[in-house]
Amino acid sequence: MCEDNHTTVTYVLLLGFQNLQSFKIPLFLILLFLYIMIVVGNLLVILTVLIAKNLKHPMYIFLQNLALSDFLFSTVVVPQLLYITWRETGQLVIVGCIFQFYMYSFFGIVQCYLLTVMAYDRYLAICDPLRYSSLLSIKHCHRLVYLSWSFAWVLDSLEVIFLFQLKFCDSNIIDHFFCDLSPILKLSSSDTLIVMRQDLFLSIVTILLPFLFVLISYICIMVTILNIPSITGRKKAFSTCSTHLLLVGMYFGALIALYLAPSGDNSHNEDKLKSLINTVLTPFSNPLIYSVRNKELVRGFKTFVPRQIWTK
């Protein structure tokens, strides 16, 4: 509880993007379009992998879970962003604010681990193809997916438990469009050192170490590809991992820029822009990239879409 001369904060005001003026409606329409495409694109990937018989393969099971986490990751933030953009402010109870960060962080960590196990999948497929089926069977694939979701839940829950112990007094204004950790800690009147140290540990375990694992995996993959004697073989091997490499670069690049890179003088606007890329543009791009570059996924999509749509 707060002291007698301080008021306990029960709700927070999210400022979003201020002074939009004539840009409010265009920004709202762009965000709405992108969110609709995120929902449609990721749900199509999920249904395609679920229904198509030619996609019962570890890589596509990982992709299906990545699409699910992408969809949920954006849904935690974007509908509220649309509301705040239209009304130019938003309001959340303090418990709801912490819960939003909890879900945002949880789905973000899941994506980090899924991209990591996808890198492991590509490493085995190119560097150790003879043992691929034994090392990464469907059973092992489902186990890795389960561990990715479970480990993310455990790590995220440990941090949020400490957040619920913080006191929030007097100030209730968050200069952001959702409840990220940094704005929540700035709002708190408690000592946040423990939470900050825990978040540093969490960033290392969920962003830095997975990124290093992916980086090492692709160094090994590139060495193997360069040792393939034929140009055709090299191109074919590279094409099997180029899509995943592009997704890894986009997602981890956005995370590192947002949480590990230092902010400039205009940090509030920088953080909002980086968060916008992370929560909207990356989930929008993922299904689009896979649909364009993966022929097997397109073929699987055609199996349950009426033929008339494709022949028009």
Secondary structure, DSSP 8 states (H G I E B T S, - for coil): ---TTS-B--EEEE--S---GGGHHHHHHHHHHHHHHHHHHHHHHHHHHHH-GGG-SHHHHHHHHHHHHHHHHHHHHHHHHHHHHHHS-EEEEHHHHHHHHHHHHHHHHHHHHHHHHHHHHHHHHHH-GGGHHHHS-HHHHHHHHHHHHHHHHHHHHHHHHHHTT---BS--EESSSS--HHHHHHH--S--HHHHHHHHHHHIIIIIHHHHHHHHHHHHHHHHHHT-SSHHHHHHHHHHHHHHHHHHHHHHHHHIIIIIS---TTHHHHHHHHHHIIIIIHHHHHHHHHHHH-HHHHHHHHTTS-HHHHH-
